[in-house]
């Protein structure tokens, strides 16, 4: 089976250059409304970005994780990088066929310790 790696946008892809060559797509909790206000740095990202279709300008943890898990499972992603520990814990439950990797912004790739 082909390995497919995606990541979160803020706190993950944008802050961790070491994963950029591996990542083939980004799934963000940002809404479609937010996509209109993204900066040029994000516009130049060379991989597809999947914005949250939830029209709420302040998406909840539940709506963000629902969106990310839907995309991860639908695209058959095999590895996903995320910086929010709460989301990591939920995605591990909702995406059992995907390796969910916590990026600890203090020291790089995190562990469960």
N, C-alpha and C positions, 0 to 999 in steps of 0.2 A: 504494500500500500504506500502511496506517495505521502510524504510528510508535508504538512501545510502548517505554517506558523503565522499567527496573527498576534497583535498586541493592542493594548489600550493606547490612547493618544497622550493625554496630559499626565505628567509624572512618570510616564513609561517611555514611549517611543521618542518623545521630544527631549527627554533628559538622559537617555541611555544610548549613546551612539554605538555601543558594542553589539546591540541587537539589530541594528538597522539593515544590515546585509541579509539577515535571516528572515525578517518579517516581510510577508507577502500581502498583508492587508491589515487594516486598523479598524477596530470596533470601538466607538466612543459613546459615552453616555450623553454627550452633547446632543441637543435636539437639532432638527432640521432648521429651526429658526436661528439657532446659534451659527449654523453653517454660513449664513449670509454675512456674519460679522467676524469671520476668521481672518487672521493676519496672513500676509504674503508668505511667511515662513511655512505655514500649514498648506497653503495652496501649491507650494513647490514639492510637497512630499510625493515621491514617485510611485506610491502604491495606493490602491483604492481605500477610501475611508467610508465606513458604514455609520451614518449618523442615526441617532435614536429617532424613530418616527413619532414618539410621544410628543404631542404639541405643547405640553407643559414646559414653561420656561425654566422651571426648577424641578427637573426630574427627581424622583425619589430613588432610594437604594433599590427598591423592588422593581421599578420600571427600568432602571439602568441594567440590572442583572437579567431581567427578562429579555431585554433587547440583545444583550451580549450573548446570552446562552442560546437564543434563537439563531443568531448568525453563526456562532461557533458550531452548533449542531447541524444546521442546514448546509454549511460549507464543508462539513466534515474536517474541521480544523483539528490537527493533532497536537498542537502546542500553542498556548496562549500566555502572554506576559501581562501581568497586572500589578499595579502598585498599591491598590487599596485592599488591605487584609480582609475586611469584611466581605468584599466582592469575591476575593479568592476563595474564601470558605464556602460561599454559596455556589460559585461556579464549579467547584469540585463536586458538589452534589448534583447539580443540574447538567453537567457535561462529563459524564463518567468515561467517555471515550477519548477525552482530551487531557493532556498533561497541562495543568494550570500552574504557572510558575510565578511566585511572588517576587516582585522586584522591590527590595527594601531600599528606599532612597537614601538611607544613611550609609549603607555599605555595599550596594549592588544587589545581586541576586540573593534573596532571603532564604531562610530556612524556617521550619516550624518551631524551632527552639526559642 
